[in-house]
Amino acid sequence: NGYFIVNEGPFGQGSGTLSFYDRQEEEIFNEIFQLNNTDASGNPQMLGNIVQSMSLLNETAYIVVNNANKVVLVDLEDFSYQGEINSLTLPRYVLPISNQKAYITQWGDGGVSGSIAVLNVSTNTISQTIELGSGPEKMLLRDDEKLYVTHNGGFGRDSILTIIDTRTDMVVSNIAVGDNPESVVEDKDGTIWVLTSGYYDFVTMESTAGHLVALENGTTISRSFEIPSGCSDLVIDAAGEN
């Protein structure tokens, strides 16, 4: 009866952590991974550098550790370490597609050669990769067979929202939605909303605005609202209205 909180930790050194907020007790429990796992020397086991996100599938927590290039697996019942997936490069988010398959976005070498790693959940091994653009980030699964992937540019710049057929693991189409699309949701009417954060050039100090873009029928841009550069983390309520 509560929720998990992902704490990135210090960049480049040290370890990120996980916390749990108990709604009934109104209490936060910190470092729950370290408290339930020890290394070979009996010391608290660390998750690794930059804990990016966590997803749940089949009573297992998939904890993405971005800078350590891995996903740590944890049993949800006692939060014990179950292993890890290491054949990744700058992973970002895990999205369950079915009980047998999940997708993992990763920025790739240099943060610009992104892809999706297709995870076989039965063996927790990567079966293949789907090559994409710069900074594949958040994903939305629609009708159990169509996946929308934002490209937030990684360490570069991109403007693409990719649609993938999850039955074949093939790219269906790419839609240009604006600079560095970051997150995506679907409303109750089936409209896809994409948040672009805009682009900032650290050399020239020039920037472009962000946009909130609506896709009718999941493919055609029907509306676009300009918003401040740097906006992120688009979410929608359970009713799909706000």
C-alpha positions as CSV (number, residue, x, y, z in Angstrom):
1,N,0.0,0.0,0.0
2,G,2.4,2.6,-1.2
3,Y,4.8,3.5,-4.0
4,F,8.5,3.4,-4.8
5,I,10.7,6.4,-5.3
6,V,13.8,6.2,-7.5
7,N,16.8,8.3,-6.3
8,E,19.4,8.7,-9.0
9,G,22.4,9.3,-6.7
10,P,25.5,11.4,-7.5
11,F,26.5,11.5,-11.1
12,G,29.8,9.7,-12.0
13,Q,30.4,8.2,-8.6
14,G,28.5,6.5,-5.7
15,S,25.3,4.7,-6.0
16,G,21.6,5.5,-6.5
17,T,19.0,4.1,-4.1
18,L,15.4,3.2,-3.8
19,S,12.8,4.4,-1.2
20,F,9.3,3.2,-0.4
21,Y,6.5,5.4,0.8
22,D,3.9,3.6,3.0
23,R,0.6,5.4,2.5
24,Q,-1.0,3.8,5.6
25,E,1.8,4.7,8.0
26,E,2.7,7.9,6.1
27,E,6.4,7.0,6.4
28,I,9.3,6.8,4.0
29,F,11.7,3.8,4.1
30,N,15.0,4.7,2.4
31,E,17.8,2.5,0.9
32,I,15.5,-0.5,0.8
33,F,17.8,-2.4,-1.7
34,Q,20.9,-2.0,0.5
35,L,18.9,-3.0,3.6
36,N,17.9,-6.3,2.0
37,N,21.0,-7.3,0.2
38,T,24.7,-7.8,1.1
39,D,27.8,-8.4,-1.1
40,A,30.4,-11.2,-0.7
41,S,32.1,-9.3,2.1
42,G,28.9,-8.9,4.1
43,N,28.6,-5.2,3.3
44,P,25.4,-3.6,1.9
45,Q,25.1,-4.3,-1.8
46,M,24.9,-1.2,-4.0
47,L,22.7,-0.7,-7.0
48,G,25.2,1.3,-9.0
49,N,25.6,4.7,-10.5
50,I,22.5,6.6,-11.7
51,V,19.4,4.7,-10.9
52,Q,17.2,5.9,-13.7
53,S,13.8,4.1,-13.4
54,M,12.0,1.0,-12.2
55,S,9.3,-1.2,-13.7
56,L,7.3,-4.1,-12.4
57,L,6.6,-7.4,-14.2
58,N,5.7,-10.9,-12.9
59,E,6.4,-10.0,-9.3
60,T,9.9,-8.8,-10.3
61,A,11.2,-5.2,-10.1
62,Y,13.4,-4.2,-13.1
63,I,15.7,-1.4,-11.9
64,V,17.5,0.5,-14.6
65,V,20.9,1.7,-13.6
66,N,21.8,4.1,-16.4
67,N,25.5,4.9,-16.0
68,A,26.4,1.3,-15.0
69,N,24.8,0.0,-18.2
70,K,22.6,-2.6,-16.5
71,V,19.2,-3.6,-15.2
72,V,19.0,-5.1,-11.7
73,L,16.3,-7.7,-11.0
74,V,14.7,-7.8,-7.5
75,D,12.0,-10.1,-6.0
76,L,9.1,-7.8,-5.0
77,E,8.1,-10.0,-2.0
78,D,11.4,-9.6,0.0
79,F,13.3,-7.2,-2.3
80,S,16.1,-9.7,-2.6
81,Y,18.6,-9.5,-5.5
82,Q,17.8,-11.9,-8.4
83,G,20.4,-11.1,-11.0
84,E,21.0,-8.4,-13.6
85,I,21.0,-7.8,-17.3
86,N,24.4,-6.3,-18.5
87,S,24.4,-6.3,-22.3
88,L,23.1,-2.7,-22.4
89,T,24.5,0.8,-23.2
90,L,23.0,3.8,-21.2
91,P,19.6,2.1,-20.6
92,R,16.7,4.4,-19.7
93,Y,13.3,2.7,-19.2
94,V,11.7,-0.8,-19.2
95,L,8.2,-1.4,-20.5
96,P,6.5,-4.8,-20.3
97,I,4.9,-5.9,-23.6
98,S,3.6,-9.2,-22.4
99,N,4.5,-11.9,-19.8
100,Q,7.2,-13.1,-22.1
101,K,8.6,-9.9,-23.5
102,A,9.7,-6.4,-22.5
103,Y,11.4,-3.4,-24.2
104,I,14.3,-1.4,-22.9
105,T,15.2,2.0,-24.3
106,Q,18.9,2.8,-24.4
107,W,20.8,5.8,-25.7
108,G,23.8,3.7,-27.0
109,D,27.4,4.7,-27.6
110,G,27.9,8.4,-27.2
111,G,24.3,8.9,-26.2
112,V,23.2,9.3,-29.8
113,S,23.1,5.8,-31.4
114,G,19.9,4.7,-29.6
115,S,18.0,1.5,-29.8
116,I,15.4,-0.7,-28.1
117,A,16.7,-3.9,-26.5
118,V,14.1,-6.7,-26.8
119,L,14.1,-8.7,-23.5
120,N,13.1,-12.3,-23.2
121,V,11.5,-12.3,-19.8
122,S,11.7,-16.1,-19.4
123,T,15.5,-16.0,-19.6
124,N,16.1,-12.3,-18.9
125,T,18.4,-12.1,-21.9
126,I,18.4,-9.7,-24.9
127,S,17.0,-11.5,-28.0
128,Q,17.6,-8.6,-30.4
129,T,17.8,-4.8,-30.8
130,I,15.7,-2.4,-32.8
131,E,17.9,0.4,-34.1
132,L,16.5,3.9,-33.6
133,G,17.7,7.5,-33.5
134,S,19.1,9.7,-30.8
135,G,18.0,9.2,-27.2
136,P,15.1,6.7,-27.2
137,E,13.3,7.5,-24.0
138,K,9.8,6.8,-22.8
139,M,7.3,4.4,-24.4
140,L,3.6,4.0,-24.7
141,L,1.9,0.6,-25.5
142,R,-1.4,0.9,-27.4
143,D,-3.8,-1.9,-28.1
144,D,-1.2,-4.4,-27.0
145,E,0.5,-4.3,-30.4
146,K,1.6,-0.8,-31.2
147,L,4.4,1.0,-29.4
148,Y,5.2,4.7,-29.4
149,V,8.8,5.7,-28.6
150,T,10.0,9.3,-28.0
151,H,13.5,10.3,-29.0
152,N,14.7,13.0,-26.6
153,G,18.0,13.5,-28.4
154,G,20.2,11.8,-25.8
155,F,23.4,13.9,-25.8
156,G,22.4,15.3,-29.1
157,R,19.2,16.3,-30.9
158,D,16.2,14.5,-32.4
159,S,12.6,15.2,-33.3
160,I,11.1,11.8,-34.0
161,L,8.3,9.7,-32.4
162,T,8.7,6.1,-33.6
163,I,5.9,3.6,-34.0
164,I,6.8,-0.1,-33.6
165,D,4.8,-3.2,-34.3
166,T,5.3,-5.3,-31.1
167,R,4.2,-8.5,-32.9
168,T,7.2,-8.2,-35.3
169,D,9.5,-5.9,-33.4
170,M,9.7,-3.8,-36.6
171,V,9.5,0.0,-37.1
172,V,6.2,1.0,-38.7
173,S,6.8,4.7,-39.1
174,N,8.5,7.8,-37.8
175,I,6.7,11.1,-37.1
176,A,8.5,14.4,-36.7
177,V,6.8,16.1,-33.7
178,G,9.3,18.8,-32.7
179,D,12.7,19.1,-30.9
180,N,13.5,16.4,-28.4
181,P,10.2,14.6,-27.7
182,E,10.4,13.3,-24.1
183,S,7.2,11.6,-23.0
184,V,3.9,10.3,-24.4
185,V,0.4,9.4,-23.2
186,E,-3.0,8.4,-24.6
187,D,-6.3,10.1,-23.6
188,K,-9.7,8.5,-23.2
189,D,-10.6,9.3,-26.8
190,G,-7.5,7.6,-28.2
191,T,-5.6,10.8,-29.0
192,I,-1.8,10.4,-28.5
193,W,-0.2,13.4,-26.7
194,V,3.5,14.0,-27.0
195,L,5.6,16.4,-24.9
196,T,8.7,17.9,-26.6
197,S,11.1,19.6,-24.4
198,G,12.8,21.7,-27.0
199,Y,16.5,22.0,-27.7
200,Y,19.2,24.0,-26.0
201,D,22.6,24.6,-27.6
202,F,25.3,24.9,-24.9
203,V,27.7,26.5,-27.4
204,T,25.6,29.2,-28.9
205,M,23.2,29.4,-25.9
206,E,20.3,29.4,-28.3
207,S,17.2,27.3,-27.6
208,T,13.9,26.2,-29.2
209,A,10.5,26.1,-27.4
210,G,8.9,22.9,-26.3
211,H,5.5,21.7,-27.6
212,L,2.5,19.7,-26.5
213,V,1.4,17.8,-29.6
214,A,-1.8,15.9,-30.3
215,L,-1.9,13.0,-32.8
216,E,-5.4,12.0,-34.0
217,N,-5.7,8.4,-35.0
218,G,-2.2,8.0,-33.5
219,T,-0.5,9.2,-36.7
220,T,-1.6,12.7,-37.7
221,I,-0.7,16.0,-35.9
222,S,-3.9,17.8,-35.3
223,R,-2.9,20.3,-32.6
224,S,0.3,21.8,-31.2
225,F,0.7,24.1,-28.2
226,E,3.9,25.9,-27.5
227,I,5.3,25.6,-24.0
228,P,8.5,26.6,-22.2
229,S,11.7,24.9,-23.2
230,G,12.8,22.1,-20.8
231,C,9.4,20.8,-19.8
232,S,9.3,17.1,-19.1
233,D,7.4,14.1,-17.6
234,L,4.0,14.3,-19.2
235,V,1.4,12.2,-17.3
236,I,-2.3,11.8,-17.5
237,D,-4.9,10.9,-14.9
238,A,-6.5,7.4,-14.7
239,A,-9.7,8.6,-16.4
240,G,-7.6,9.9,-19.4
241,E,-9.1,13.4,-19.2
242,N,-6.5,15.7,-17.7
